[in-house]
Amino acid sequence: MHPIVLHGIIDVMAETARRTNSRHTVEKGLLEEALDDLQRTRVPGPRVNTKCPFEEAPPGYKENRGEVDLDLPCKDGLCHPAKWVKRMDGGKVASYTEDDSPGDLPLITDLYAPKVYYDDDDEDPAGALPAWFISALGGSGTTFATLCCEFDKLAVHNWGYMAEIDRYCAMDEQCQSLCSQIDLLEQELQTACLKRGLSKGRLEVAKVDRQVCHL
């Protein structure tokens, strides 16, 4: 294998390992954060009624004022809107309904951009993202920070938008990393095919088949 190709493969493998370790660190952080929440809400003080719904936001949570549009499955078989929410790393949110109490577990789920359903009377249906927006997603740190700041100012659904933007950027980086690995593997394949052809030529020149023609 050519040293340049080998060096490139090592670099890509190191970057992939770094991203994997980073993802595992985030997942570990999410689990530890969820455990801390459970310890705070499921081990109440002696005067706290574990079956009485929260009268105020649990520690680390806030009242949902449009940050997320999320309905949670409840014991009655119906879905109720999230009342208390906590934004977590990795595009996730921990939520309680208004009927939940300190004895209940929070629901931790992924955040997504809100759906805008198609309306026949809509004069501006959904279409491809404009080039300037795609460029901003993968732009400089300042450009991306400005974009995120504007979404944070939104009155509703801003958590979902931000989670989706972060998810897109993470997947875009992964796509670029995988493309780099594919390019390096294609170079390695071309090198191997070339060496195989040279080896075949030497075998043909040596008339190697005649040495075992009795087989």
Secondary structure, 3 states (H helix, E strand, C coil): CCHHHHHHHHHHHHHHHHHHHHHHHHHHHHHHHHHHHHHHHHCCCCCCCCCCCCCCCCCCCEECCCCCCCEEECCCCCEEECCEEEEECCCEEEEECCCCCCCCCCEEEECCCCCCCCCCCCCCCCCCCCHHHHHHHCCCHHHHHHHHHHHHCCCCCHHHHHHHHHHHHHHHHHHHHHHHHHHHHHHHHHHHHHHHHHHHHHHHHCCHHHHHCCC
